[in-house]
Amino acid sequence: MQPFDYHLRTRIVCAENAICQLGDLTAESGYSRALMVTDPGIVSVGHVARAVHALKKSNIETLVFDGARENPTTQHVAEGLQVAQSYQPDVLIGIGGGSSMDCAKGINFLYSCGGQMEDYWGVGKATGPMLPMIAIPTTSGTGSEMQSFALISQPDTHIKMACGDKRASCQIAILDPLLTLTQPPQVTALTGIDAISHAVETAVTVKRNEISSLFSTQSWRLLSQNLPSVILDPSDVAARAAMQLGAAWAGVAIENSMLGAAHALANPLTATLGTAHGQAVGLMLPHVVRFNGSRNADCARTYSAMHHSSASLAEALTGFCEHSGLKICLSDLGVGTEQLPDLAAAAAKQWTGTFNPVPVDESSLLEIYQQAF
């Protein structure tokens, strides 16, 4: 049995209209001065106004920073840090997709510990206690609300820095499926595929253990059964709730087992071509499943438990992408064959690749890119 050290650090409040409990949850924890981190899209659909209203009802002073953006960079974090240093909150609230929550965590690292974002690239780099944080996801994708990691990009190199420390874990995660109803269909598809990739990759990494496997399996069940429903009927609240919980469970699985080669292959596509992360990882995942399953009997057995066999799981994952309107070939993204060696070299430097159940290097990653072409 793989050793593990498991402690669920985040209280989960899951219900329709759970956002209305935000003020009471904040007040009962003893906080009175909140900085809310979000993006303009979440403001425009009214979620921020509802959150602020709930806080005001409990006499929580609140300031909104809406400078988070997709794939937050060190610049976005620096802008939020200036606001935090001026305002001096006693709690951070991240509301939105993974980008808003990650931006809030990035602000927290610098506000609480000083320095620059690069200082926290890796694991366990925080130098002291951090502000408590409440996360309110409005998508069903990253599971950032259940993770101690923030993904922050360098604006010049576009490299994504994984900055993780247990002290960055959220104190409370509010899962309100009604908040996900405002997602555009494309966002629903991209985030849903991303969550599914987390369930599939965490199930077989070298760090997987009895705890992570429980969450990977339950996440896969919820996500695979309900993604087609939310694509077909975006107003299906029950399916939305299952997707949101499935994404959260996948986040717990990541926290305990990390990710694999599909994410290593996806990140250079985002950095080089600007491909949306869900699109990139969804396209690469079936090929990684085939690669792992053909070279590792344990992987093949795990994949078979998920979907009969590695081959049928890979076909199902491709089907999810097709039915969601996503591309399934690199050539459809405008990638040229001449770019593949450079992409493989970049993928070989990705941290997540080190947790893949079958060892990967530049040569094998190039092979997978070629199969996906």
C-alpha positions as CSV (number, residue, x, y, z in Angstrom):
1,M,0.0,0.0,0.0
2,Q,1.3,3.5,-0.9
3,P,1.9,5.6,2.2
4,F,-0.2,8.7,2.6
5,D,-0.8,11.6,5.0
6,Y,-4.4,12.8,4.5
7,H,-6.1,15.8,6.1
8,L,-9.0,17.6,4.5
9,R,-8.3,21.2,5.4
10,T,-11.3,22.7,3.7
11,R,-14.8,22.9,5.0
12,I,-17.3,22.2,2.2
13,V,-20.7,23.9,2.1
14,C,-22.7,22.5,-0.8
15,A,-26.2,23.6,-1.6
16,E,-28.3,25.6,-4.0
17,N,-28.1,29.3,-3.0
18,A,-25.2,28.4,-0.7
19,I,-23.7,31.8,-1.6
20,C,-26.4,33.4,0.7
21,Q,-24.5,31.8,3.6
22,L,-21.3,33.6,2.8
23,G,-21.8,36.4,5.4
24,D,-22.8,34.0,8.2
25,L,-19.8,31.7,7.4
26,T,-17.4,34.6,7.4
27,A,-18.7,36.2,10.6
28,E,-18.8,33.0,12.5
29,S,-15.2,32.4,11.7
30,G,-14.4,35.8,13.3
31,Y,-13.6,37.8,10.2
32,S,-14.8,41.4,9.6
33,R,-12.8,42.8,6.6
34,A,-12.9,40.8,3.4
35,L,-11.0,41.4,0.1
36,M,-12.9,39.7,-2.7
37,V,-10.8,38.6,-5.8
38,T,-12.7,38.0,-9.0
39,D,-12.8,39.0,-12.7
40,P,-15.1,41.4,-14.7
41,G,-17.2,38.5,-16.1
42,I,-18.2,37.3,-12.7
43,V,-19.1,40.9,-11.8
44,S,-21.2,41.3,-14.9
45,V,-23.4,38.3,-14.3
46,G,-24.2,39.5,-10.8
47,H,-22.5,36.8,-8.6
48,V,-20.2,39.4,-7.0
49,A,-23.2,41.6,-6.1
50,R,-24.9,38.7,-4.4
51,A,-21.8,37.8,-2.5
52,V,-21.2,41.4,-1.3
53,H,-24.9,41.6,-0.3
54,A,-24.5,38.5,1.9
55,L,-21.4,39.9,3.5
56,K,-23.0,43.3,4.2
57,K,-26.0,41.6,5.9
58,S,-23.5,40.1,8.4
59,N,-21.7,43.5,8.7
60,I,-18.6,42.3,6.9
61,E,-16.7,45.2,5.3
62,T,-15.8,44.2,1.8
63,L,-13.6,45.5,-1.0
64,V,-13.7,44.0,-4.5
65,F,-10.6,43.5,-6.7
66,D,-11.7,42.4,-10.2
67,G,-8.3,42.3,-11.8
68,A,-8.0,38.5,-12.1
69,R,-7.9,37.2,-15.6
70,E,-7.7,33.8,-17.3
71,N,-4.3,32.2,-16.7
72,P,-3.4,34.9,-14.0
73,T,0.1,36.3,-14.3
74,T,2.5,37.7,-11.8
75,Q,1.3,41.2,-12.9
76,H,-2.3,40.4,-12.0
77,V,-1.1,39.2,-8.6
78,A,1.1,42.3,-8.1
79,E,-1.9,44.5,-8.8
80,G,-4.0,42.6,-6.3
81,L,-1.2,42.8,-3.8
82,Q,-1.2,46.6,-3.9
83,V,-4.9,46.6,-3.2
84,A,-4.5,44.2,-0.3
85,Q,-1.6,46.1,1.3
86,S,-3.7,49.3,1.2
87,Y,-6.9,47.6,2.5
88,Q,-5.4,45.1,5.0
89,P,-8.1,42.4,4.9
90,D,-8.4,39.7,7.5
91,V,-9.9,37.2,5.0
92,L,-9.6,36.7,1.2
93,I,-12.5,35.5,-0.9
94,G,-11.9,34.1,-4.3
95,I,-15.0,33.9,-6.5
96,G,-15.0,32.7,-10.1
97,G,-13.2,30.1,-12.0
98,G,-9.8,28.6,-11.1
99,S,-8.1,31.8,-12.3
100,S,-9.8,34.0,-9.7
101,M,-9.1,31.5,-6.9
102,D,-5.5,31.0,-8.0
103,C,-5.0,34.8,-8.2
104,A,-6.3,35.1,-4.7
105,K,-3.9,32.5,-3.5
106,G,-1.0,34.3,-5.3
107,I,-2.0,37.5,-3.6
108,N,-2.0,35.6,-0.3
109,F,1.5,34.3,-0.7
110,L,2.9,37.8,-1.3
111,Y,0.8,39.6,1.2
112,S,1.4,37.1,4.0
113,C,5.0,36.1,3.3
114,G,6.5,38.9,1.1
115,G,8.9,38.5,-1.8
116,Q,7.9,37.7,-5.4
117,M,5.8,34.9,-6.9
118,E,8.9,33.0,-8.1
119,D,9.9,32.5,-4.5
120,Y,7.0,30.2,-4.0
121,W,7.4,28.1,-7.2
122,G,7.4,24.6,-5.9
123,V,6.1,23.0,-2.7
124,G,6.2,24.3,0.9
125,K,7.8,27.6,0.3
126,A,5.6,29.8,2.5
127,T,7.6,31.4,5.3
128,G,4.7,31.8,7.8
129,P,1.0,31.8,8.4
130,M,-1.3,33.0,5.6
131,L,-4.6,34.8,5.5
132,P,-7.6,32.5,5.7
133,M,-9.4,32.2,2.4
134,I,-12.9,31.3,1.3
135,A,-13.4,29.9,-2.3
136,I,-16.6,30.2,-4.3
137,P,-16.2,28.4,-7.7
138,T,-18.5,29.4,-10.5
139,T,-17.3,26.7,-12.8
140,S,-16.9,23.0,-12.5
141,G,-13.3,22.6,-13.6
142,T,-10.0,23.2,-11.8
143,G,-11.0,22.1,-8.3
144,S,-8.8,24.9,-7.1
145,E,-11.1,25.4,-4.1
146,M,-9.8,22.0,-2.7
147,Q,-6.1,22.5,-3.5
148,S,-3.2,24.2,-1.8
149,F,-1.7,25.1,-5.2
150,A,-1.9,28.3,-7.2
151,L,-1.0,28.3,-10.9
152,I,0.6,31.7,-11.8
153,S,2.1,32.4,-15.2
154,Q,5.1,34.5,-16.0
155,P,3.9,37.2,-18.4
156,D,7.0,37.1,-20.6
157,T,7.7,33.4,-20.8
158,H,4.1,32.2,-20.3
159,I,5.5,29.5,-18.0
160,K,3.0,28.3,-15.4
161,M,4.5,28.2,-12.0
162,A,2.8,25.8,-9.6
163,C,3.1,27.4,-6.2
164,G,1.9,25.1,-3.4
165,D,1.8,25.1,0.4
166,K,-0.6,23.5,2.8
167,R,-1.0,26.9,4.4
168,A,-2.6,28.2,1.2
169,S,-5.5,25.7,1.4
170,C,-8.9,27.4,1.6
171,Q,-10.6,27.3,4.9
172,I,-14.1,27.1,3.3
173,A,-15.3,26.1,-0.1
174,I,-18.9,27.2,-1.0
175,L,-20.3,25.0,-3.8
176,D,-23.5,26.5,-5.2
177,P,-24.5,24.9,-8.5
178,L,-26.7,27.8,-9.4
179,L,-23.6,29.9,-9.9
180,T,-22.5,27.7,-12.8
181,L,-25.7,28.3,-14.8
182,T,-24.3,31.5,-16.2
183,Q,-21.3,29.8,-17.9
184,P,-21.3,30.1,-21.6
185,P,-21.5,26.7,-23.3
186,Q,-17.9,26.7,-24.4
187,V,-16.8,27.4,-20.8
188,T,-19.0,24.6,-19.5
189,A,-17.3,22.2,-22.0
190,L,-13.7,23.4,-21.4
191,T,-14.0,23.3,-17.6
192,G,-15.8,20.0,-17.7
193,I,-13.2,18.3,-19.8
194,D,-10.5,19.7,-17.5
195,A,-12.2,18.2,-14.5
196,I,-12.5,14.8,-16.2
197,S,-8.8,15.0,-17.1
198,H,-8.1,15.4,-13.4
199,A,-10.1,12.4,-12.5
200,V,-8.4,10.2,-15.1
201,E,-4.8,11.3,-14.4
202,T,-5.0,11.2,-10.7
203,A,-6.2,7.6,-10.9
204,V,-2.9,6.3,-12.1
205,T,0.0,8.6,-11.0
206,V,3.0,7.3,-9.2
207,K,1.7,9.2,-6.1
208,R,-1.8,7.7,-6.1
209,N,-2.8,6.1,-2.9
210,E,-5.9,4.7,-1.2
211,I,-7.3,8.1,-0.4
212,S,-6.7,9.7,-3.8
213,S,-8.1,6.7,-5.5
214,L,-11.4,7.1,-3.6
215,F,-11.8,10.7,-4.8
216,S,-10.6,9.9,-8.3
217,T,-13.1,7.1,-8.7
218,Q,-16.0,9.2,-7.3
219,S,-15.0,12.2,-9.3
220,W,-15.0,10.1,-12.5
221,R,-18.4,8.7,-11.8
222,L,-20.0,12.1,-11.2
223,L,-18.3,13.8,-14.1
224,S,-18.5,11.2,-16.8
225,Q,-22.2,10.6,-16.1
226,N,-23.2,14.3,-16.0
227,L,-21.0,16.2,-18.5
228,P,-23.2,15.0,-21.5
229,S,-26.3,16.2,-19.6
230,V,-25.0,19.8,-19.0
231,I,-23.8,20.0,-22.6
232,L,-27.2,18.9,-23.8
233,D,-29.3,20.8,-21.2
234,P,-27.3,23.7,-19.6
235,S,-30.3,24.3,-17.2
236,D,-30.1,20.9,-15.6
237,V,-29.3,22.0,-12.0
238,A,-28.9,18.4,-10.7
239,A,-26.3,17.6,-13.3
240,R,-24.6,21.0,-12.6
241,A,-24.4,20.1,-8.9
242,A,-22.9,16.7,-9.7
243,M,-20.3,18.3,-12.0
244,Q,-19.4,20.9,-9.4
245,L,-18.9,18.2,-6.7
246,G,-17.1,16.0,-9.1
247,A,-14.7,18.8,-9.9
248,A,-14.1,19.4,-6.2
249,W,-13.4,15.7,-5.5
250,A,-10.9,15.7,-8.4
251,G,-9.2,18.7,-6.8
252,V,-8.9,16.6,-3.6
253,A,-7.4,13.8,-5.7
254,I,-4.9,16.2,-7.2
255,E,-3.9,17.4,-3.8
256,N,-3.1,13.8,-2.8
257,S,-1.7,12.3,-6.1
258,M,-0.8,15.1,-8.5
259,L,-1.3,14.9,-12.3
260,G,0.5,13.3,-15.3
261,A,1.7,13.5,-18.9
262,A,-1.5,14.9,-20.4
263,H,-1.0,18.1,-18.4
264,A,2.7,18.2,-19.3
265,L,1.7,18.0,-22.9
266,A,-1.1,20.5,-22.6
267,N,0.8,23.3,-20.9
268,P,3.1,24.1,-23.9
269,L,0.1,24.3,-26.2
270,T,-1.4,26.9,-23.9
271,A,1.9,28.8,-23.5
272,T,2.9,28.7,-27.2
273,L,-0.4,28.8,-29.1
274,G,-2.7,30.3,-26.5
275,T,-4.9,27.2,-26.6
276,A,-7.4,27.1,-23.8
277,H,-6.3,24.6,-21.2
278,G,-9.4,22.5,-21.3
279,Q,-9.0,22.1,-25.1
280,A,-5.3,21.3,-24.8
281,V,-5.6,18.7,-22.1
282,G,-8.8,17.2,-23.5
283,L,-7.1,16.7,-26.9
284,M,-4.0,15.1,-25.4
285,L,-5.6,12.9,-22.7
286,P,-6.9,10.0,-24.9
287,H,-3.4,9.6,-26.4
288,V,-1.8,9.6,-22.9
289,V,-4.3,7.0,-21.8
290,R,-3.4,4.7,-24.7
291,F,0.3,5.3,-24.1
292,N,0.0,4.5,-20.4
293,G,-2.3,1.5,-20.8
294,S,-0.2,-0.2,-23.4
295,R,3.0,0.1,-21.3
296,N,1.7,-0.5,-17.8
297,A,-0.6,-3.3,-16.7
298,D,-1.6,-1.6,-13.5
299,C,-2.7,1.4,-15.6
300,A,-4.6,-0.8,-17.9
301,R,-6.5,-2.4,-15.0
302,T,-7.4,1.0,-13.6
303,Y,-8.6,2.3,-16.9
304,S,-10.6,-0.9,-17.4
305,A,-12.4,-0.3,-14.1
306,M,-13.3,3.1,-15.4
307,H,-14.4,2.2,-18.8
308,H,-13.9,-1.5,-19.8
309,S,-10.4,-1.0,-21.3
310,S,-7.8,1.6,-22.0
311,A,-8.9,1.7,-25.7
312,S,-12.5,2.2,-24.8
313,L,-11.7,4.9,-22.2
314,A,-9.6,6.8,-24.8
315,E,-12.5,6.6,-27.3
316,A,-15.0,7.8,-24.6
317,L,-12.7,10.8,-23.8
318,T,-12.4,11.7,-27.5
319,G,-16.2,11.4,-27.6
320,F,-16.6,13.9,-24.8
321,C,-14.5,16.4,-26.7
322,E,-16.4,15.9,-29.9
323,H,-19.8,16.2,-28.3
324,S,-18.6,19.3,-26.5
325,G,-17.5,20.9,-29.7
326,L,-13.8,20.7,-29.0
327,K,-11.0,19.8,-31.5
328,I,-9.6,16.3,-31.4
329,C,-6.4,16.7,-33.5
330,L,-3.5,19.0,-33.2
331,S,-3.7,19.8,-36.9
332,D,-7.1,21.3,-36.2
333,L,-5.5,23.7,-33.8
334,G,-3.2,25.0,-36.5
335,V,-0.1,23.2,-35.1
336,G,2.5,22.5,-37.7
337,T,4.6,19.3,-37.6
338,E,7.7,21.4,-37.5
339,Q,6.5,22.7,-34.1
340,L,6.2,19.3,-32.5
341,P,9.9,18.9,-31.4
342,D,9.9,22.3,-29.6
343,L,6.6,21.5,-27.9
344,A,8.0,18.1,-26.8
345,A,11.1,19.8,-25.4
346,A,8.9,22.2,-23.4
347,A,6.7,19.3,-22.3
348,A,9.7,17.4,-21.0
349,K,10.4,20.2,-18.5
350,Q,6.9,20.2,-17.0
351,W,6.7,19.1,-13.4
352,T,3.5,17.1,-13.8
353,G,5.2,14.7,-16.2
354,T,7.4,13.4,-13.4
355,F,4.3,11.8,-11.8
356,N,3.2,9.9,-14.9
357,P,2.9,6.2,-14.2
358,V,5.1,5.4,-17.3
359,P,8.3,7.5,-17.4
360,V,8.3,10.1,-20.1
361,D,11.0,12.0,-21.8
362,E,11.3,14.3,-24.8
363,S,11.3,11.4,-27.2
364,S,8.2,9.7,-25.9
365,L,6.4,13.0,-25.5
366,L,7.1,13.8,-29.1
367,E,5.7,10.4,-30.0
368,I,2.5,11.2,-28.2
369,Y,2.3,14.6,-30.0
370,Q,2.7,12.9,-33.3
371,Q,-0.1,10.5,-32.5
372,A,-2.3,13.4,-31.6
373,F,-1.5,15.3,-34.8
